Amino acid sequence: MKTFRKELWFETPTRRAFINITSTIEDCLKQSDIREGLLLCNAMHITASVFINDDESGLHQDFEGWLEQLAPEKPHSRYRHNGYEDNGDAHLKRTIMGREVVVAVTEGRLDLGPWEQIFYGEFDGKRRKRVLVKIIGE
C-alpha cells in the first residue's frame, strides 16, 4: 500500500467564501501515483469546511443565505464563544457543512458523481488555513 500526504493553504480576502478545489485535488491524486484507493480531504481549522456539491453560483448563494439564517454573524453578543474572538457563527457553520470528504479512487481518477465537485468553505477568513489531502491505496 502507498500513501500520499499534502497540505494545501488558503487565505481568502473575505470572511466567507466557497472555493472549488476539485482540480487541485485531482493534481494531488496524479502526484500520488495511486490508481485504486481512498482520498481524504479535510479542513484542519475549526472555522473552515470541505464538502462536495454542485458548482452552481445560485446554490452557493443559497448556502450563504441558509447558513446566515441558521447562524447569523451578528450581533456578536449572541454567542457565548465570542469574547476574545467574534467567530462563534463560523464554528456553527463549519459543523453544518462538515469537516471532510472521502472519495474513492478508481483507475487513477476521483470517483465522483456527474455534478459533484469538492469545495473549500471558509467561514472566518482573512487568514491562512490548511487543508489536508491524504491518499492511501495501490
N, CA, C and O atoms as a GROMACS GRO file, in nm:
protein
  552
    1MET      N    1   0.084  -0.118   0.000
    1MET     CA    2   0.000   0.000   0.000
    1MET      C    3   0.088   0.125   0.000
    1MET      O    4   0.188   0.132   0.071
    2LYS      N    5   0.050   0.223  -0.080
    2LYS     CA    6   0.119   0.352  -0.085
    2LYS      C    7   0.037   0.456  -0.009
    2LYS      O    8  -0.085   0.442   0.006
    3THR      N    9   0.106   0.558   0.038
    3THR     CA   10   0.037   0.672   0.099
    3THR      C   11   0.093   0.801   0.041
    3THR      O   12   0.207   0.807  -0.005
    4PHE      N   13   0.010   0.903   0.043
    4PHE     CA   14   0.048   1.036  -0.006
    4PHE      C   15  -0.014   1.137   0.089
    4PHE      O   16  -0.130   1.122   0.130
    5ARG      N   17   0.062   1.240   0.123
    5ARG     CA   18   0.011   1.346   0.210
    5ARG      C   19   0.056   1.482   0.157
    5ARG      O   20   0.172   1.500   0.121
    6LYS      N   21  -0.038   1.576   0.154
    6LYS     CA   22  -0.005   1.711   0.112
    6LYS      C   23  -0.094   1.809   0.186
    6LYS      O   24  -0.212   1.782   0.211
    7GLU      N   25  -0.037   1.923   0.222
    7GLU     CA   26  -0.116   2.030   0.283
    7GLU      C   27  -0.138   2.140   0.179
    7GLU      O   28  -0.045   2.182   0.110
    8LEU      N   29  -0.261   2.184   0.170
    8LEU     CA   30  -0.298   2.297   0.085
    8LEU      C   31  -0.326   2.415   0.177
    8LEU      O   32  -0.380   2.399   0.286
    9TRP      N   33  -0.288   2.533   0.133
    9TRP     CA   34  -0.308   2.653   0.214
    9TRP      C   35  -0.401   2.750   0.142
    9TRP      O   36  -0.392   2.768   0.021
   10PHE      N   37  -0.491   2.810   0.219
   10PHE     CA   38  -0.586   2.906   0.165
   10PHE      C   39  -0.589   3.030   0.254
   10PHE      O   40  -0.579   3.020   0.376
   11GLU      N   41  -0.604   3.145   0.189
   11GLU     CA   42  -0.628   3.270   0.261
   11GLU      C   43  -0.722   3.352   0.177
   11GLU      O   44  -0.684   3.408   0.074
   12THR      N   45  -0.845   3.360   0.220
   12THR     CA   46  -0.946   3.433   0.143
   12THR      C   47  -0.947   3.580   0.183
   12THR      O   48  -0.921   3.613   0.299
   13PRO      N   49  -0.976   3.669   0.089
   13PRO     CA   50  -0.980   3.811   0.122
   13PRO      C   51  -1.110   3.851   0.192
   13PRO      O   52  -1.123   3.963   0.241
   14THR      N   53  -1.207   3.759   0.197
   14THR     CA   54  -1.336   3.786   0.259
   14THR      C   55  -1.357   3.692   0.378
   14THR      O   56  -1.287   3.592   0.392
   15ARG      N   57  -1.451   3.727   0.462
   15ARG     CA   58  -1.481   3.643   0.579
   15ARG      C   59  -1.534   3.507   0.537
   15ARG      O   60  -1.498   3.405   0.596
   16ARG      N   61  -1.621   3.503   0.434
   16ARG     CA   62  -1.679   3.377   0.389
   16ARG      C   63  -1.655   3.359   0.240
   16ARG      O   64  -1.659   3.455   0.162
   17ALA      N   65  -1.630   3.233   0.202
   17ALA     CA   66  -1.608   3.203   0.059
   17ALA      C   67  -1.624   3.054   0.036
   17ALA      O   68  -1.604   2.972   0.127
   18PHE      N   69  -1.662   3.020  -0.086
   18PHE     CA   70  -1.664   2.881  -0.132
   18PHE      C   71  -1.570   2.873  -0.251
   18PHE      O   72  -1.587   2.945  -0.349
   19ILE      N   73  -1.471   2.784  -0.243
   19ILE     CA   74  -1.370   2.771  -0.348
   19ILE      C   75  -1.373   2.628  -0.402
   19ILE      O   76  -1.360   2.532  -0.326
   20ASN      N   77  -1.389   2.615  -0.532
   20ASN     CA   78  -1.385   2.483  -0.595
   20ASN      C   79  -1.240   2.437  -0.599
   20ASN      O   80  -1.156   2.499  -0.665
   21ILE      N   81  -1.210   2.329  -0.528
   21ILE     CA   82  -1.072   2.278  -0.521
   21ILE      C   83  -1.058   2.144  -0.593
   21ILE      O   84  -0.958   2.074  -0.575
   22THR      N   85  -1.156   2.107  -0.673
   22THR     CA   86  -1.154   1.976  -0.740
   22THR      C   87  -1.028   1.957  -0.823
   22THR      O   88  -0.963   1.853  -0.812
   23SER      N   89  -0.993   2.053  -0.906
   23SER     CA   90  -0.875   2.036  -0.993
   23SER      C   91  -0.746   2.026  -0.910
   23SER      O   92  -0.655   1.953  -0.947
   24THR      N   93  -0.740   2.097  -0.799
   24THR     CA   94  -0.623   2.088  -0.711
   24THR      C   95  -0.613   1.948  -0.650
   24THR      O   96  -0.505   1.892  -0.638
   25ILE      N   97  -0.728   1.893  -0.611
   25ILE     CA   98  -0.730   1.758  -0.554
   25ILE      C   99  -0.694   1.655  -0.660
   25ILE      O  100  -0.625   1.558  -0.632
   26GLU      N  101  -0.742   1.676  -0.783
   26GLU     CA  102  -0.704   1.586  -0.894
   26GLU      C  103  -0.554   1.591  -0.919
   26GLU      O  104  -0.492   1.488  -0.948
   27ASP      N  105  -0.493   1.709  -0.908
   27ASP     CA  106  -0.347   1.721  -0.922
   27ASP      C  107  -0.275   1.643  -0.812
   27ASP      O  108  -0.174   1.578  -0.838
   28CYS      N  109  -0.327   1.650  -0.690
   28CYS     CA  110  -0.268   1.572  -0.580
   28CYS      C  111  -0.275   1.422  -0.612
   28CYS      O  112  -0.179   1.349  -0.587
   29LEU      N  113  -0.388   1.378  -0.665
   29LEU     CA  114  -0.404   1.237  -0.699
   29LEU      C  115  -0.302   1.195  -0.805
   29LEU      O  116  -0.243   1.088  -0.795
   30LYS      N  117  -0.280   1.280  -0.905
   30LYS     CA  118  -0.179   1.250  -1.007
   30LYS      C  119  -0.040   1.241  -0.946
   30LYS      O  120   0.037   1.151  -0.979
   31GLN      N  121  -0.008   1.334  -0.856
   31GLN     CA  122   0.122   1.333  -0.789
   31GLN      C  123   0.143   1.206  -0.707
   31GLN      O  124   0.256   1.158  -0.694
   32SER      N  125   0.036   1.152  -0.652
   32SER     CA  126   0.046   1.035  -0.564
   32SER      C  127   0.077   0.908  -0.640
   32SER      O  128   0.135   0.814  -0.583
   33ASP      N  129   0.040   0.902  -0.766
   33ASP     CA  130   0.057   0.782  -0.849
   33ASP      C  131  -0.023   0.664  -0.794
   33ASP      O  132   0.010   0.548  -0.820
   34ILE      N  133  -0.128   0.693  -0.718
   34ILE     CA  134  -0.217   0.589  -0.666
   34ILE      C  135  -0.334   0.572  -0.763
   34ILE      O  136  -0.397   0.670  -0.803
   35ARG      N  137  -0.363   0.449  -0.801
   35ARG     CA  138  -0.467   0.420  -0.901
   35ARG      C  139  -0.597   0.368  -0.839
   35ARG      O  140  -0.705   0.389  -0.894
   36GLU      N  141  -0.586   0.300  -0.723
   36GLU     CA  142  -0.702   0.244  -0.655
   36GLU      C  143  -0.688   0.269  -0.506
   36GLU      O  144  -0.585   0.234  -0.447
   37GLY      N  145  -0.788   0.330  -0.445
   37GLY     CA  146  -0.779   0.355  -0.302
   37GLY      C  147  -0.882   0.455  -0.255
   37GLY      O  148  -0.992   0.464  -0.309
   38LEU      N  149  -0.843   0.532  -0.154
   38LEU     CA  150  -0.931   0.632  -0.096
   38LEU      C  151  -0.855   0.762  -0.076
   38LEU      O  152  -0.737   0.763  -0.044
   39LEU      N  153  -0.926   0.871  -0.096
   39LEU     CA  154  -0.872   1.004  -0.077
   39LEU      C  155  -0.951   1.073   0.032
   39LEU      O  156  -1.074   1.081   0.026
   40LEU      N  157  -0.881   1.122   0.133
   40LEU     CA  158  -0.941   1.201   0.239
   40LEU      C  159  -0.897   1.345   0.219
   40LEU      O  160  -0.779   1.371   0.195
   41CYS      N  161  -0.989   1.436   0.229
   41CYS     CA  162  -0.957   1.579   0.221
   41CYS      C  163  -1.031   1.647   0.335
   41CYS      O  164  -1.154   1.645   0.340
   42ASN      N  165  -0.955   1.707   0.428
   42ASN     CA  166  -1.022   1.769   0.542
   42ASN      C  167  -0.962   1.904   0.578
   42ASN      O  168  -0.841   1.927   0.568
   43ALA      N  169  -1.051   1.991   0.622
   43ALA     CA  170  -1.010   2.122   0.673
   43ALA      C  171  -0.945   2.101   0.809
   43ALA      O  172  -0.999   2.030   0.895
   44MET      N  173  -0.830   2.163   0.827
   44MET     CA  174  -0.757   2.149   0.953
   44MET      C  175  -0.775   2.274   1.040
   44MET      O  176  -0.685   2.313   1.114
   45HIS      N  177  -0.890   2.334   1.029
   45HIS     CA  178  -0.922   2.452   1.108
   45HIS      C  179  -1.070   2.446   1.141
   45HIS      O  180  -1.151   2.406   1.057
   46ILE      N  181  -1.107   2.485   1.261
   46ILE     CA  182  -1.244   2.464   1.309
   46ILE      C  183  -1.346   2.567   1.259
   46ILE      O  184  -1.462   2.562   1.298
   47THR      N  185  -1.303   2.658   1.172
   47THR     CA  186  -1.398   2.751   1.112
   47THR      C  187  -1.394   2.743   0.959
   47THR      O  188  -1.428   2.839   0.890
   48ALA      N  189  -1.352   2.628   0.908
   48ALA     CA  190  -1.349   2.603   0.764
   48ALA      C  191  -1.402   2.463   0.739
   48ALA      O  192  -1.408   2.380   0.830
   49SER      N  193  -1.439   2.438   0.614
   49SER     CA  194  -1.505   2.313   0.580
   49SER      C  195  -1.455   2.262   0.446
   49SER      O  196  -1.407   2.339   0.364
   50VAL      N  197  -1.468   2.132   0.425
   50VAL     CA  198  -1.452   2.072   0.293
   50VAL      C  199  -1.579   1.991   0.269
   50VAL      O  200  -1.620   1.911   0.353
   51PHE      N  201  -1.642   2.011   0.154
   51PHE     CA  202  -1.768   1.943   0.126
   51PHE      C  203  -1.780   1.917  -0.024
   51PHE      O  204  -1.706   1.975  -0.104
   52ILE      N  205  -1.872   1.832  -0.060
   52ILE     CA  206  -1.899   1.801  -0.201
   52ILE      C  207  -2.039   1.848  -0.236
   52ILE      O  208  -2.136   1.822  -0.165
   53ASN      N  209  -2.048   1.919  -0.348
   53ASN     CA  210  -2.178   1.959  -0.401
   53ASN      C  211  -2.159   2.008  -0.544
   53ASN      O  212  -2.053   1.990  -0.603
   54ASP      N  213  -2.262   2.069  -0.598
   54ASP     CA  214  -2.263   2.119  -0.736
   54ASP      C  215  -2.193   2.255  -0.742
   54ASP      O  216  -2.200   2.332  -0.646
   55ASP      N  217  -2.126   2.284  -0.853
   55ASP     CA  218  -2.060   2.414  -0.871
   55ASP      C  219  -2.155   2.507  -0.946
   55ASP      O  220  -2.141   2.529  -1.066
   56GLU      N  221  -2.250   2.560  -0.873
   56GLU     CA  222  -2.352   2.647  -0.932
   56GLU      C  223  -2.367   2.768  -0.842
   56GLU      O  224  -2.395   2.755  -0.723
   57SER      N  225  -2.348   2.887  -0.899
   57SER     CA  226  -2.342   3.008  -0.817
   57SER      C  227  -2.470   3.034  -0.739
   57SER      O  228  -2.465   3.080  -0.625
   58GLY      N  229  -2.584   3.004  -0.797
   58GLY     CA  230  -2.710   3.022  -0.725
   58GLY      C  231  -2.716   2.934  -0.601
   58GLY      O  232  -2.766   2.976  -0.497
   59LEU      N  233  -2.666   2.812  -0.614
   59LEU     CA  234  -2.662   2.721  -0.500
   59LEU      C  235  -2.571   2.776  -0.391
   59LEU      O  236  -2.604   2.770  -0.272
   60HIS      N  237  -2.457   2.831  -0.430
   60HIS     CA  238  -2.364   2.886  -0.331
   60HIS      C  239  -2.427   3.006  -0.259
   60HIS      O  240  -2.406   3.025  -0.140
   61GLN      N  241  -2.503   3.085  -0.332
   61GLN     CA  242  -2.575   3.196  -0.269
   61GLN      C  243  -2.681   3.142  -0.173
   61GLN      O  244  -2.703   3.199  -0.066
   62ASP      N  245  -2.746   3.032  -0.212
   62ASP     CA  246  -2.844   2.969  -0.123
   62ASP      C  247  -2.777   2.918   0.004
   62ASP      O  248  -2.831   2.936   0.114
   63PHE      N  249  -2.660   2.855  -0.010
   63PHE     CA  250  -2.586   2.811   0.110
   63PHE      C  251  -2.557   2.930   0.201
   63PHE      O  252  -2.582   2.924   0.322
   64GLU      N  253  -2.506   3.037   0.142
   64GLU     CA  254  -2.472   3.155   0.220
   64GLU      C  255  -2.594   3.208   0.295
   64GLU      O  256  -2.585   3.236   0.415
   65GLY      N  257  -2.706   3.223   0.226
   65GLY     CA  258  -2.827   3.273   0.290
   65GLY      C  259  -2.880   3.180   0.398
   65GLY      O  260  -2.920   3.224   0.506
   66TRP      N  261  -2.878   3.050   0.369
   66TRP     CA  262  -2.928   2.950   0.464
   66TRP      C  263  -2.841   2.946   0.589
   66TRP      O  264  -2.891   2.944   0.701
   67LEU      N  265  -2.709   2.944   0.569
   67LEU     CA  266  -2.618   2.941   0.683
   67LEU      C  267  -2.631   3.068   0.768
   67LEU      O  268  -2.624   3.062   0.890
   68GLU      N  269  -2.651   3.180   0.701
   68GLU     CA  270  -2.663   3.307   0.774
   68GLU      C  271  -2.794   3.310   0.854
   68GLU      O  272  -2.799   3.372   0.960
   69GLN      N  273  -2.899   3.245   0.804
   69GLN     CA  274  -3.024   3.235   0.881
   69GLN      C  275  -3.005   3.146   1.003
   69GLN      O  276  -3.055   3.176   1.111
   70LEU      N  277  -2.933   3.035   0.985
   70LEU     CA  278  -2.912   2.941   1.096
   70LEU      C  279  -2.817   2.995   1.202
   70LEU      O  280  -2.839   2.976   1.321
   71ALA      N  281  -2.712   3.063   1.157
   71ALA     CA  282  -2.609   3.113   1.249
   71ALA      C  283  -2.563   3.250   1.200
   71ALA      O  284  -2.456   3.260   1.140
   72PRO      N  285  -2.641   3.355   1.226
   72PRO     CA  286  -2.604   3.488   1.179
   72PRO      C  287  -2.473   3.536   1.243
   72PRO      O  288  -2.446   3.511   1.360
   73GLU      N  289  -2.394   3.604   1.162
   73GLU     CA  290  -2.267   3.655   1.214
   73GLU      C  291  -2.289   3.754   1.328
   73GLU      O  292  -2.219   3.751   1.429
   74LYS      N  293  -2.388   3.842   1.311
   74LYS     CA  294  -2.411   3.948   1.409
   74LYS      C  295  -2.554   3.939   1.462
   74LYS      O  296  -2.642   3.890   1.391
   75PRO      N  297  -2.579   3.984   1.582
   75PRO     CA  298  -2.482   4.050   1.669
   75PRO      C  299  -2.386   3.949   1.732
   75PRO      O  300  -2.424   3.838   1.767
   76HIS      N  301  -2.261   3.990   1.743
   76HIS     CA  302  -2.159   3.902   1.800
   76HIS      C  303  -2.193   3.861   1.943
   76HIS      O  304  -2.152   3.754   1.989
   77SER      N  305  -2.268   3.945   2.013
   77SER     CA  306  -2.301   3.919   2.153
   77SER      C  307  -2.395   3.799   2.172
   77SER      O  308  -2.412   3.752   2.284
   78ARG      N  309  -2.454   3.750   2.064
   78ARG     CA  310  -2.548   3.637   2.077
   78ARG      C  311  -2.476   3.505   2.107
   78ARG      O  312  -2.540   3.409   2.149
   79TYR      N  313  -2.344   3.499   2.086
   79TYR     CA  314  -2.268   3.376   2.103
   79TYR      C  315  -2.183   3.380   2.229
   79TYR      O  316  -2.105   3.473   2.250
   80ARG      N  317  -2.198   3.279   2.311
   80ARG     CA  318  -2.117   3.269   2.434
   80ARG      C  319  -1.969   3.252   2.402
   80ARG      O  320  -1.883   3.292   2.480
   81HIS      N  321  -1.939   3.192   2.286
   81HIS     CA  322  -1.800   3.172   2.244
   81HIS      C  323  -1.729   3.306   2.221
   81HIS      O  324  -1.609   3.320   2.247
   82ASN      N  325  -1.804   3.404   2.173
   82ASN     CA  326  -1.743   3.532   2.138
   82ASN      C  327  -1.706   3.610   2.264
   82ASN      O  328  -1.791   3.645   2.346
   83GLY      N  329  -1.582   3.633   2.277
   83GLY     CA  330  -1.526   3.713   2.385
   83GLY      C  331  -1.400   3.772   2.328
   83GLY      O  332  -1.394   3.888   2.289
   84TYR      N  333  -1.297   3.688   2.324
   84TYR     CA  334  -1.171   3.727   2.261
   84TYR      C  335  -1.188   3.732   2.109
   84TYR      O  336  -1.127   3.816   2.043
   85GLU      N  337  -1.270   3.642   2.055
   85GLU     CA  338  -1.293   3.636   1.910
   85GLU      C  339  -1.437   3.671   1.880
   85GLU      O  340  -1.521   3.683   1.969
   86ASP      N  341  -1.465   3.688   1.749
   86ASP     CA  342  -1.603   3.718   1.708
   86ASP      C  343  -1.650   3.619   1.602
   86ASP      O  344  -1.718   3.656   1.507
   87ASN      N  345  -1.613   3.491   1.620
   87ASN     CA  346  -1.641   3.394   1.514
   87ASN      C  347  -1.727   3.276   1.560
   87ASN      O  348  -1.718   3.168   1.502
   88GLY      N  349  -1.808   3.296   1.661
   88GLY     CA  350  -1.896   3.188   1.707
   88GLY      C  351  -1.982   3.133   1.594
   88GLY      O  352  -2.004   3.012   1.586
   89ASP      N  353  -2.030   3.221   1.506
   89ASP     CA  354  -2.112   3.176   1.393
   89ASP      C  355  -2.034   3.085   1.300
   89ASP      O  356  -2.090   2.990   1.245
   90ALA      N  357  -1.904   3.113   1.280
   90ALA     CA  358  -1.822   3.034   1.188
   90ALA      C  359  -1.804   2.891   1.238
   90ALA      O  360  -1.800   2.797   1.158
   91HIS      N  361  -1.795   2.872   1.369
   91HIS     CA  362  -1.785   2.738   1.425
   91HIS      C  363  -1.912   2.658   1.395
   91HIS      O  364  -1.905   2.540   1.360
   92LEU      N  365  -2.027   2.722   1.410
   92LEU     CA  366  -2.154   2.654   1.383
   92LEU      C  367  -2.169   2.623   1.235
   92LEU      O  368  -2.214   2.514   1.199
   93LYS      N  369  -2.133   2.716   1.150
   93LYS     CA  370  -2.143   2.695   1.004
   93LYS      C  371  -2.055   2.579   0.961
   93LYS      O  372  -2.096   2.499   0.877
   94ARG      N  373  -1.936   2.569   1.016
   94ARG     CA  374  -1.846   2.458   0.983
   94ARG      C  375  -1.908   2.325   1.024
   94ARG      O  376  -1.900   2.226   0.950
   95THR      N  377  -1.971   2.322   1.140
   95THR     CA  378  -2.033   2.199   1.187
   95THR      C  379  -2.142   2.154   1.091
   95THR      O  380  -2.155   2.034   1.063
   96ILE      N  381  -2.219   2.246   1.040
   96ILE     CA  382  -2.327   2.213   0.946
   96ILE      C  383  -2.271   2.165   0.812
   96ILE      O  384  -2.322   2.068   0.755
   97MET      N  385  -2.168   2.230   0.761
   97MET     CA  386  -2.115   2.198   0.628
   97MET      C  387  -2.017   2.081   0.630
   97MET      O  388  -1.988   2.023   0.525
   98GLY      N  389  -1.965   2.047   0.745
   98GLY     CA  390  -1.881   1.929   0.756
   98GLY      C  391  -1.733   1.959   0.754
   98GLY      O  392  -1.689   2.064   0.707
   99ARG      N  393  -1.658   1.863   0.805
   99ARG     CA  394  -1.513   1.876   0.818
   99ARG      C  395  -1.438   1.823   0.699
   99ARG      O  396  -1.338   1.881   0.658
  100GLU      N  397  -1.485   1.709   0.642
  100GLU     CA  398  -1.405   1.642   0.539
  100GLU      C  399  -1.492   1.568   0.440
  100GLU      O  400  -1.612   1.551   0.457
  101VAL      N  401  -1.423   1.524   0.334
  101VAL     CA  402  -1.483   1.433   0.237
  101VAL      C  403  -1.388   1.316   0.217
  101VAL      O  404  -1.266   1.330   0.229
  102VAL      N  405  -1.445   1.202   0.187
  102VAL     CA  406  -1.370   1.084   0.147
  102VAL      C  407  -1.422   1.046   0.010
  102VAL      O  408  -1.542   1.030  -0.010
  103VAL      N  409  -1.329   1.030  -0.086
  103VAL     CA  410  -1.367   0.998  -0.224
  103VAL      C  411  -1.292   0.873  -0.267
  103VAL      O  412  -1.171   0.861  -0.244
  104ALA      N  413  -1.363   0.781  -0.329
  104ALA     CA  414  -1.299   0.661  -0.384
  104ALA      C  415  -1.211   0.702  -0.501
  104ALA      O  416  -1.243   0.794  -0.577
  105VAL      N  417  -1.099   0.631  -0.514
  105VAL     CA  418  -1.009   0.647  -0.628
  105VAL      C  419  -1.020   0.519  -0.711
  105VAL      O  420  -0.993   0.409  -0.662
  106THR      N  421  -1.059   0.534  -0.836
  106THR     CA  422  -1.078   0.420  -0.926
  106THR      C  423  -1.006   0.448  -1.057
  106THR      O  424  -1.031   0.550  -1.122
  107GLU      N  425  -0.918   0.358  -1.095
  107GLU     CA  426  -0.841   0.372  -1.219
  107GLU      C  427  -0.772   0.508  -1.228
  107GLU      O  428  -0.766   0.569  -1.334
  108GLY      N  429  -0.720   0.555  -1.114
  108GLY     CA  430  -0.644   0.680  -1.111
  108GLY      C  431  -0.727   0.807  -1.116
  108GLY      O  432  -0.672   0.915  -1.137
  109ARG      N  433  -0.859   0.794  -1.097
  109ARG     CA  434  -0.947   0.911  -1.103
  109ARG      C  435  -1.035   0.919  -0.979
  109ARG      O  436  -1.064   0.818  -0.916
  110LEU      N  437  -1.076   1.040  -0.946
  110LEU     CA  438  -1.173   1.057  -0.838
  110LEU      C  439  -1.306   0.999  -0.885
  110LEU      O  440  -1.352   1.029  -0.995
  111ASP      N  441  -1.366   0.917  -0.803
  111ASP     CA  442  -1.491   0.851  -0.838
  111ASP      C  443  -1.608   0.936  -0.790
  111ASP      O  444  -1.679   0.899  -0.696
  112LEU      N  445  -1.628   1.050  -0.856
  112LEU     CA  446  -1.734   1.145  -0.821
  112LEU      C  447  -1.854   1.126  -0.912
  112LEU      O  448  -1.841   1.076  -1.024
  113GLY      N  449  -1.970   1.166  -0.863
  113GLY     CA  450  -2.090   1.165  -0.946
  113GLY      C  451  -2.082   1.272  -1.052
  113GLY      O  452  -1.989   1.353  -1.052
  114PRO      N  453  -2.179   1.275  -1.145
  114PRO     CA  454  -2.169   1.363  -1.262
  114PRO      C  455  -2.159   1.512  -1.231
  114PRO      O  456  -2.096   1.584  -1.307
  115TRP      N  457  -2.218   1.560  -1.124
  115TRP     CA  458  -2.214   1.703  -1.094
  115TRP      C  459  -2.132   1.733  -0.970
  115TRP      O  460  -2.118   1.849  -0.931
  116GLU      N  461  -2.078   1.631  -0.907
  116GLU     CA  462  -2.008   1.651  -0.780
  116GLU      C  463  -1.873   1.718  -0.799
  116GLU      O  464  -1.795   1.683  -0.888
  117GLN      N  465  -1.848   1.816  -0.714
  117GLN     CA  466  -1.722   1.889  -0.709
  117GLN      C  467  -1.683   1.903  -0.562
  117GLN      O  468  -1.768   1.897  -0.473
  118ILE      N  469  -1.555   1.921  -0.536
  118ILE     CA  470  -1.505   1.935  -0.400
  118ILE      C  471  -1.479   2.083  -0.372
  118ILE      O  472  -1.417   2.153  -0.453
  119PHE      N  473  -1.527   2.130  -0.257
  119PHE     CA  474  -1.516   2.270  -0.221
  119PHE      C  475  -1.449   2.290  -0.086
  119PHE      O  476  -1.464   2.210   0.006
  120TYR      N  477  -1.375   2.398  -0.078
  120TYR     CA  478  -1.327   2.451   0.049
  120TYR      C  479  -1.426   2.560   0.089
  120TYR      O  480  -1.451   2.653   0.012
  121GLY      N  481  -1.481   2.549   0.207
  121GLY     CA  482  -1.573   2.651   0.258
  121GLY      C  483  -1.505   2.728   0.370
  121GLY      O  484  -1.458   2.669   0.468
  122GLU      N  485  -1.500   2.857   0.356
  122GLU     CA  486  -1.438   2.945   0.456
  122GLU      C  487  -1.547   3.025   0.525
  122GLU      O  488  -1.632   3.085   0.459
  123PHE      N  489  -1.544   3.026   0.660
  123PHE     CA  490  -1.646   3.096   0.736
  123PHE      C  491  -1.589   3.202   0.830
  123PHE      O  492  -1.664   3.274   0.896
  124ASP      N  493  -1.458   3.212   0.835
  124ASP     CA  494  -1.390   3.314   0.918
  124ASP      C  495  -1.255   3.344   0.853
  124ASP      O  496  -1.150   3.314   0.910
  125GLY      N  497  -1.259   3.402   0.735
  125GLY     CA  498  -1.140   3.417   0.652
  125GLY      C  499  -1.049   3.531   0.690
  125GLY      O  500  -1.050   3.583   0.801
  126LYS      N  501  -0.969   3.568   0.590
  126LYS     CA  502  -0.870   3.675   0.601
  126LYS      C  503  -0.747   3.631   0.680
  126LYS      O  504  -0.675   3.714   0.734
  127ARG      N  505  -0.724   3.499   0.686
  127ARG     CA  506  -0.602   3.446   0.746
  127ARG      C  507  -0.576   3.308   0.687
  127ARG      O  508  -0.666   3.242   0.636
  128ARG      N  509  -0.449   3.265   0.694
  128ARG     CA  510  -0.408   3.138   0.633
  128ARG      C  511  -0.462   3.018   0.710
  128ARG      O  512  -0.457   3.013   0.833
  129LYS      N  513  -0.515   2.922   0.633
  129LYS     CA  514  -0.566   2.798   0.691
  129LYS      C  515  -0.527   2.681   0.602
  129LYS      O  516  -0.507   2.696   0.482
  130ARG      N  517  -0.516   2.564   0.666
  130ARG     CA  518  -0.471   2.444   0.596
  130ARG      C  519  -0.585   2.348   0.565
  130ARG      O  520  -0.687   2.341   0.634
  131VAL      N  521  -0.563   2.274   0.456
  131VAL     CA  522  -0.647   2.160   0.420
  131VAL      C  523  -0.552   2.043   0.395
  131VAL      O  524  -0.453   2.056   0.324
  132LEU      N  525  -0.583   1.929   0.456
  132LEU     CA  526  -0.502   1.810   0.441
  132LEU      C  527  -0.559   1.721   0.331
  132LEU      O  528  -0.679   1.698   0.325
  133VAL      N  529  -0.471   1.672   0.244
  133VAL     CA  530  -0.508   1.570   0.146
  133VAL      C  531  -0.425   1.446   0.180
  133VAL      O  532  -0.302   1.451   0.182
  134LYS      N  533  -0.493   1.336   0.208
  134LYS     CA  534  -0.426   1.209   0.239
  134LYS      C  535  -0.486   1.102   0.149
  134LYS      O  536  -0.608   1.082   0.146
  135ILE      N  537  -0.399   1.033   0.074
  135ILE     CA  538  -0.446   0.931  -0.019
  135ILE      C  539  -0.376   0.800   0.018
  135ILE      O  540  -0.255   0.797   0.039
  136ILE      N  541  -0.454   0.693   0.026
  136ILE     CA  542  -0.398   0.560   0.052
  136ILE      C  543  -0.448   0.465  -0.055
  136ILE      O  544  -0.562   0.476  -0.100
  137GLY      N  545  -0.365   0.373  -0.094
  137GLY     CA  546  -0.406   0.274  -0.193
  137GLY      C  547  -0.288   0.216  -0.267
  137GLY      O  548  -0.174   0.220  -0.221
  138GLU      N  549  -0.318   0.164  -0.383
  138GLU     CA  550  -0.216   0.099  -0.469
  138GLU      C  551  -0.206   0.172  -0.601
  138GLU      O  552  -0.127   0.133  -0.687
   0.00000   0.00000   0.00000
